[in-house]
Amino acid sequence: MVGRTKMHVKKGDTVQVLSGKERGKTGKVLTVTPEKQTVIVEKINFIKRHSRPTQKAPQGGIIEKEGPMHAAKVAVVCSKCNEPVRIRKKQLDDGKKVRTCAKCGEILDH
């Protein structure tokens, strides 16, 4: 892909899962991968990795960790509305662009 891919979620956002086996659960975004349009959410979508013993992890075995999910499956939770909302982009008087809640107008950027 050429250029920058824009995403509606950022690292640190609180999101709610909209579809799939984890539907309705909320968590904090740990990583965002714009190239693949995926996010990793804290304590959601666990996968099992079978790892060999290494010097770093001499025990080896089965490791459970969060797996990536498509960004379209999550919605940002507004801190004021306390429910998943769509976001709008707004330009402030000082020229700074921020993400806002489409329902109440609350600024979501921290």
C-alpha positions as CSV (number, residue, x, y, z in Angstrom):
1,M,0.0,0.0,0.0
2,V,1.2,3.5,-0.8
3,G,0.6,6.2,1.7
4,R,-0.8,6.1,5.2
5,T,-3.8,4.0,6.1
6,K,-6.1,5.8,8.5
7,M,-7.8,3.9,11.4
8,H,-10.7,4.9,13.7
9,V,-9.0,3.3,16.7
10,K,-5.7,4.2,18.4
11,K,-3.5,2.5,21.0
12,G,-4.9,3.0,24.5
13,D,-8.6,3.4,23.3
14,T,-11.3,1.4,25.2
15,V,-13.2,-0.6,22.6
16,Q,-16.1,-3.0,22.5
17,V,-16.2,-6.0,20.2
18,L,-19.1,-5.9,17.8
19,S,-19.1,-9.4,16.2
20,G,-17.6,-12.9,16.6
21,K,-17.1,-15.2,19.6
22,E,-16.0,-12.3,21.9
23,R,-19.0,-10.1,21.0
24,G,-20.0,-7.6,23.7
25,K,-16.7,-7.7,25.6
26,T,-14.7,-4.5,26.2
27,G,-11.0,-4.0,26.5
28,K,-8.1,-1.7,25.9
29,V,-6.3,-1.6,22.5
30,L,-2.7,-2.8,23.0
31,T,-1.4,-2.6,19.4
32,V,-2.7,-1.3,16.1
33,T,-1.5,-2.5,12.7
34,P,-2.8,-0.1,10.0
35,E,-1.2,-2.1,7.1
36,K,-3.3,-5.1,7.9
37,Q,-6.2,-3.2,9.4
38,T,-6.0,-5.2,12.7
39,V,-5.9,-4.5,16.4
40,I,-4.9,-6.5,19.5
41,V,-7.3,-5.9,22.4
42,E,-6.3,-6.7,26.0
43,K,-7.8,-10.0,27.3
44,I,-9.8,-10.7,24.1
45,N,-9.4,-13.2,21.3
46,F,-6.8,-15.5,23.0
47,I,-4.8,-17.9,20.8
48,K,-2.5,-20.7,21.8
49,R,1.1,-20.7,20.6
50,H,3.1,-23.9,20.9
51,S,6.7,-22.9,21.6
52,R,9.9,-24.8,21.7
53,P,12.2,-24.3,24.7
54,T,14.7,-21.5,24.1
55,Q,17.3,-19.7,26.2
56,K,14.8,-16.9,26.7
57,A,12.0,-19.3,27.7
58,P,13.7,-22.5,28.9
59,Q,10.3,-24.2,29.8
60,G,8.7,-23.9,26.4
61,G,5.1,-25.4,26.1
62,I,1.8,-23.8,25.2
63,I,1.6,-20.0,25.6
64,E,-1.7,-18.2,25.6
65,K,-1.7,-14.6,24.2
66,E,-4.1,-12.1,22.6
67,G,-4.5,-12.5,18.8
68,P,-5.2,-9.8,16.2
69,M,-8.7,-9.1,15.1
70,H,-10.0,-6.9,12.3
71,A,-10.5,-3.2,13.2
72,A,-14.0,-3.2,11.7
73,K,-15.1,-5.6,14.5
74,V,-14.5,-3.1,17.3
75,A,-16.1,0.2,18.1
76,V,-14.6,2.9,20.4
77,V,-16.4,3.3,23.7
78,C,-17.2,7.0,24.6
79,S,-16.3,7.8,28.2
80,K,-19.3,10.2,28.6
81,C,-21.9,8.0,26.8
82,N,-20.3,4.8,28.2
83,E,-21.4,2.8,25.1
84,P,-19.8,2.0,21.7
85,V,-20.1,5.0,19.3
86,R,-19.0,6.1,15.8
87,I,-16.4,8.8,15.7
88,R,-16.3,12.1,13.8
89,K,-13.2,14.1,13.1
90,K,-13.3,17.8,14.1
91,Q,-10.8,20.6,13.7
92,L,-10.4,22.8,16.8
93,D,-9.8,26.6,16.7
94,D,-6.0,26.1,17.1
95,G,-6.0,23.9,13.9
96,K,-5.6,20.6,15.8
97,K,-7.7,17.7,14.5
98,V,-9.4,15.5,17.1
99,R,-11.7,12.5,17.2
100,T,-15.1,13.2,18.7
101,C,-18.1,11.1,19.7
102,A,-20.8,11.2,17.1
103,K,-23.6,11.1,19.7
104,C,-22.5,13.6,22.4
105,G,-19.6,15.4,20.8
106,E,-17.1,14.5,23.6
107,I,-13.5,14.7,22.5
108,L,-12.0,11.1,22.5
109,D,-8.3,11.9,21.9
110,H,-6.3,11.8,25.1
